[in-house]
Amino acid sequence: MRYDTPFGRTGKTLKCILAGGLLLLGGALVSAQGISTVGIVNINQVYNSFYRDSQAVRDLERLRQQYQEEIDEHFLELESLKDRHVSAREVGNRRRADQLEEQITELQRFLEDLTRRRRQQLEHRQTQLLSDDFLQRLQNAIQYVAETEGFTLILRSDTEGIQWWSSEIDVSDKVLQRLIRTSR
């Protein structure tokens, strides 16, 4: 069957043009739906590796250790009180057991409060170390790795809800290498 077209009387040409147009449209739709590739970055690992030799980080680690030793001392004291409480109950010294129970409760509250305060102090110090400049360089490094490696989304490994991921999508080392290269 032949049709009159602006290009002359031909049905075959029209069919070829329509088929080619459909193929191009189909290809465009498929490429527009591309597969999303997700990556994971461990910010703490990158940070600790990048600043490993930094005096400020060494001071923070020393402070973290000091706080942990302080908490451990109080925890040992708590365990000792619990042992003495059990002994007092075993020998039937109810008055002493009650006194020890009060001390245990008081020390547990103190220990919980101390742990919370020390954690907050450490988080505050670490936040001070994470300057806006470092965060901007980190963001740039993550963006560079994502774009060059073909990732459409990079998530933090400590993001709530992430249960498991393959090491193949962990870009932490690549981000660290990019940070090191751009910091020279």
C-alpha positions as CSV (number, residue, x, y, z in Angstrom):
1,M,0.0,0.0,0.0
2,R,1.3,3.4,-0.9
3,Y,0.7,6.7,0.8
4,D,1.2,10.2,-0.4
5,T,3.7,11.9,1.8
6,P,5.6,15.2,1.4
7,F,8.5,13.2,0.3
8,G,6.7,11.4,-2.4
9,R,4.6,8.3,-2.8
10,T,6.1,5.6,-0.6
11,G,4.9,3.5,2.2
12,K,8.2,1.7,2.8
13,T,10.0,4.9,3.7
14,L,7.3,6.0,6.1
15,K,7.4,2.7,7.8
16,C,11.2,2.9,8.2
17,I,11.0,6.4,9.6
18,L,8.3,5.4,12.1
19,A,10.2,2.2,13.1
20,G,13.4,4.2,13.6
21,G,11.6,6.8,15.7
22,L,10.1,4.1,17.9
23,L,13.5,2.6,18.4
24,L,15.0,5.9,19.3
25,L,12.1,6.6,21.7
26,G,12.4,3.2,23.3
27,G,16.2,3.6,23.7
28,A,15.7,7.0,25.3
29,L,13.2,5.5,27.8
30,V,15.4,2.7,28.7
31,S,18.4,4.9,29.3
32,A,16.3,7.4,31.3
33,Q,15.3,4.6,33.7
34,G,19.0,3.7,34.3
35,I,20.0,1.6,37.3
36,S,20.8,3.4,40.5
37,T,24.1,2.5,42.1
38,V,24.4,3.0,45.9
39,G,27.7,3.4,47.7
40,I,28.5,3.4,51.4
41,V,31.1,5.6,53.2
42,N,32.3,5.2,56.8
43,I,32.9,8.8,57.8
44,N,34.6,7.8,61.1
45,Q,37.0,5.5,59.3
46,V,37.9,8.3,56.8
47,Y,38.2,10.9,59.6
48,N,40.4,8.7,61.8
49,S,42.6,7.6,59.0
50,F,43.0,11.1,57.6
51,Y,43.8,12.7,61.0
52,R,45.7,9.7,62.4
53,D,48.9,11.8,62.9
54,S,47.1,14.9,64.1
55,Q,48.0,16.1,67.6
56,A,44.4,17.1,68.2
57,V,43.2,13.6,67.4
58,R,45.9,12.1,69.6
59,D,44.7,14.4,72.4
60,L,41.1,13.3,71.8
61,E,42.1,9.6,72.0
62,R,44.1,10.3,75.2
63,L,41.0,12.0,76.7
64,R,38.8,9.1,75.6
65,Q,41.1,6.6,77.3
66,Q,41.3,8.8,80.4
67,Y,37.5,8.9,80.6
68,Q,37.2,5.2,80.0
69,E,39.7,4.5,82.9
70,E,37.6,6.8,85.2
71,I,34.4,4.9,84.3
72,D,36.1,1.6,84.7
73,E,37.3,2.5,88.2
74,H,33.8,3.4,89.3
75,F,32.5,0.2,87.7
76,L,35.0,-1.9,89.7
77,E,33.8,-0.1,92.8
78,L,30.2,-0.9,91.9
79,E,31.1,-4.6,91.4
80,S,32.8,-4.6,94.8
81,L,29.7,-3.1,96.5
82,K,27.6,-5.7,94.8
83,D,29.8,-8.5,96.1
84,R,29.7,-7.0,99.6
85,H,25.9,-6.7,99.4
86,V,25.6,-10.4,98.5
87,S,27.9,-11.3,101.4
88,A,25.9,-9.2,103.8
89,R,22.7,-10.9,102.7
90,E,24.2,-14.3,103.0
91,V,25.3,-13.8,106.6
92,G,21.9,-12.3,107.4
93,N,23.1,-8.7,108.1
94,R,20.0,-7.0,106.7
95,R,20.9,-3.5,107.9
96,R,24.3,-3.6,106.2
97,A,22.7,-5.1,103.1
98,D,20.2,-2.3,102.9
99,Q,23.0,0.3,103.3
100,L,25.0,-1.3,100.5
101,E,21.9,-1.5,98.3
102,E,21.4,2.3,98.7
103,Q,25.1,2.8,97.9
104,I,24.8,0.6,94.8
105,T,21.8,2.5,93.6
106,E,23.5,5.8,94.1
107,L,26.7,4.7,92.4
108,Q,24.7,3.3,89.5
109,R,23.0,6.6,89.0
110,F,26.3,8.4,89.3
111,L,27.9,6.0,86.8
112,E,25.1,6.5,84.3
113,D,25.3,10.3,84.6
114,L,29.1,10.3,84.4
115,T,29.0,8.1,81.3
116,R,26.5,10.3,79.6
117,R,28.5,13.5,80.5
118,R,31.8,12.0,79.3
119,R,30.2,10.9,76.0
120,Q,28.8,14.3,75.4
121,Q,32.2,15.9,76.2
122,L,33.9,13.6,73.7
123,E,31.3,14.2,71.1
124,H,31.7,18.0,71.5
125,R,35.5,17.7,71.2
126,Q,35.1,15.6,68.1
127,T,32.6,18.0,66.6
128,Q,35.2,20.8,67.1
129,L,37.7,18.8,65.2
130,L,35.4,18.3,62.3
131,S,35.7,21.8,61.0
132,D,33.6,23.3,58.3
133,D,36.7,23.2,56.0
134,F,37.2,19.4,56.6
135,L,33.5,18.7,56.0
136,Q,33.6,20.6,52.8
137,R,36.7,18.8,51.6
138,L,35.1,15.5,52.6
139,Q,31.9,16.3,50.7
140,N,33.9,17.2,47.6
141,A,35.9,14.0,47.9
142,I,32.6,11.9,48.2
143,Q,31.1,13.8,45.3
144,Y,34.2,13.2,43.2
145,V,34.3,9.4,44.0
146,A,30.6,9.1,43.3
147,E,30.8,10.8,40.0
148,T,33.9,9.0,38.8
149,E,32.8,5.6,40.0
150,G,29.3,5.9,38.7
151,F,27.4,6.0,42.0
152,T,24.1,7.7,42.1
153,L,23.8,7.7,45.9
154,I,26.3,7.6,48.7
155,L,25.0,6.8,52.2
156,R,26.8,7.0,55.5
157,S,27.5,3.6,57.0
158,D,26.1,4.8,60.4
159,T,22.8,5.8,58.9
160,E,19.9,4.3,60.8
161,G,18.3,1.4,59.0
162,I,21.3,0.1,57.1
163,Q,21.8,-3.4,58.2
164,W,24.3,-4.9,55.8
165,W,26.2,-4.0,52.7
166,S,28.7,-5.5,50.4
167,S,32.3,-4.4,50.7
168,E,32.2,-3.7,46.9
169,I,30.1,-0.6,47.5
170,D,32.2,0.7,50.4
171,V,34.0,3.8,49.0
172,S,35.6,4.9,52.3
173,D,39.2,4.1,51.1
174,K,38.6,5.8,47.7
175,V,37.3,8.9,49.6
176,L,40.3,8.9,51.9
177,Q,42.7,8.6,49.0
178,R,41.0,11.5,47.2
179,L,41.2,13.6,50.4
180,I,44.9,12.8,50.8
181,R,45.6,13.7,47.1
182,T,43.7,17.0,47.3
183,S,45.3,18.0,50.6
184,R,48.8,18.0,49.4
